[in-house]
Amino acid sequence: MRVATERLVLREFVEDDWRTVYAIESQPEVVRYQTNDVYDEAAAREYVQGILVSAREVPRLVFDFAITLDGVMIGRTGMKRGDDPRMASLWFEVMPELQGKGYATEAARALLGYAFEEVKLHRVYGDCDPRNPSSARVMEKVGMRREAHLVQNVFIKGEWCDSLMFAMLASEWRR
């Protein structure tokens, strides 16, 4: 898979991408609202190896793509099909020093296009902690509708956390 946008290219991971995954995921502020803890080098390598394996699965359930700018990986975006393979949950992250430049929004929009036009999904949804307004803004900017505010629905890093839920249907994407 390779999707080009105005400034970015989304592409499949390659083995050496563990270095960028480590550079991003080793920062506590990046993983603050994620279920995983900070990565060390071994965890980053293991994560990328898992992505490479899941990319070959048939049917493919996990789509995790490198976000690149001028050929350099600056983040990742992806989606995972759940129990119903016509729906998937979405994620995105960009290096902290490059946040606020619209890269996550551009990548998420491209991923939605891929999800609805190529994979033929019916529904894509995402969630974020309300204390992470940047993620909520990305989902709003790409046209996802806010569906819910779940209260203390997930236990992450020793505390009960809320979730904001966003979604888009294929019919909404086509509009």
Secondary structure, 3 states (H helix, E strand, C coil): CEEECCCEEEEECCHHHHHHHHHHHCCHHHHCCCCCCCCCHHHHHHHHHHHHHHCCCCCCCEEEEEEEECCEEEEEEEEEECCCCCEEEEEEEECHHHCCCCHHHHHHHHHHHHHHHHCCCCEEEEEECCCCHHHHHHHHHCCCEEEEEEEEEEEECCEEEEEEEEEEEHHHHHC
